[in-house]
Amino acid sequence: MGRFKNKPAVSNPATPSRVEELELLVGSAASYSWFLRQRLETLGMCSTGKMQFRTIDGRILERDVAPVFVRTDGHVGGDTIVMAESGDAEVLGAHTLESLGLAADAV
């Protein structure tokens, strides 16, 4: 399990011209990407559902999810990401990397 940084650009599939560039940790143990709700809402993104997640300390969290486009290092892909709340960590997860045709390689 490794962590390193990446600078993806995120956009709303409904209005792909609205883009925000982020600097995120890539968490090789994270399945889903978590982006702060405030960032996503400024791009006009809305929740399309809810999912439950178990934290490392065993708590169950329920969070909204939303579709996004992600671009990094010349790769573009679509994914469903978690709308993180204040206090949640932002992280680029494995599903998003796979949608880009990439994989985490901490070496």
C-alpha positions in Angstrom: 0.0 0.0 0.0 1.7 3.2 -1.2 0.7 6.9 -1.5 2.0 9.5 -3.9 0.6 12.6 -5.5 -1.1 13.2 -8.8 -2.6 16.3 -10.4 -5.8 15.3 -12.2 -8.3 17.6 -13.9 -11.9 16.9 -13.0 -15.0 18.0 -15.0 -18.7 17.6 -15.0 -19.9 15.2 -17.8 -22.9 17.5 -18.4 -20.6 20.6 -19.0 -17.1 19.2 -19.7 -15.7 22.7 -20.4 -15.9 23.5 -16.7 -12.7 22.0 -15.2 -10.9 22.1 -11.9 -7.4 20.9 -11.5 -6.6 19.1 -8.2 -3.6 17.9 -6.4 -4.5 14.6 -4.7 -2.9 11.6 -3.0 -3.2 8.4 -4.9 -4.2 5.8 -2.4 -3.5 2.3 -3.7 -5.8 0.8 -1.0 -8.7 3.2 -1.9 -11.3 1.7 -4.3 -13.2 4.9 -5.0 -11.9 8.4 -5.5 -13.1 11.0 -2.9 -13.4 14.6 -4.0 -14.7 17.3 -1.7 -18.4 18.1 -2.3 -17.7 21.8 -2.4 -15.3 21.4 -5.4 -17.8 19.3 -7.3 -20.8 21.6 -6.6 -18.8 24.5 -8.0 -18.6 22.5 -11.3 -22.4 22.0 -11.1 -22.3 18.3 -10.2 -25.1 16.7 -8.3 -25.4 13.4 -6.5 -26.8 10.4 -8.4 -27.1 8.2 -5.3 -25.6 7.1 -2.0 -23.2 4.4 -1.0 -21.9 3.1 2.4 -18.3 2.8 3.2 -16.5 1.2 6.1 -13.6 3.3 7.6 -10.3 1.9 8.7 -11.6 2.1 12.3 -14.7 0.2 11.5 -17.3 3.0 11.3 -19.9 3.0 8.5 -20.2 6.2 6.6 -22.9 7.0 4.0 -21.8 9.4 1.2 -23.3 10.8 -2.0 -21.7 9.6 -5.3 -21.6 11.4 -8.6 -20.3 10.8 -12.2 -17.2 12.8 -13.3 -14.7 13.0 -16.1 -11.0 12.8 -15.0 -8.0 13.7 -17.1 -4.3 13.1 -16.1 -1.1 12.5 -17.9 -2.8 12.5 -21.3 -5.5 10.0 -20.3 -9.2 10.7 -20.0 -11.9 8.6 -18.4 -15.2 8.6 -16.7 -16.0 7.3 -13.2 -18.3 7.5 -10.2 -16.7 9.2 -7.3 -17.6 9.8 -3.7 -18.6 13.4 -2.7 -16.4 13.8 0.3 -17.6 15.9 3.3 -15.6 18.3 5.3 -13.0 16.3 7.3 -12.9 13.4 4.8 -9.6 12.9 2.9 -9.5 13.6 -0.8 -7.9 10.7 -2.7 -7.6 9.3 -6.2 -8.7 5.7 -6.0 -8.2 2.5 -8.0 -11.5 2.7 -9.9 -10.6 6.1 -11.4 -7.1 4.9 -12.3 -8.5 1.9 -14.0 -11.0 4.0 -16.0 -7.9 5.9 -17.3 -6.1 2.7 -18.2 -3.6 3.3 -15.4 -2.5 1.5 -12.2 -0.7 2.7 -9.1 3.0 2.0 -9.1 4.6 3.5 -6.1 8.1 2.4 -7.2 
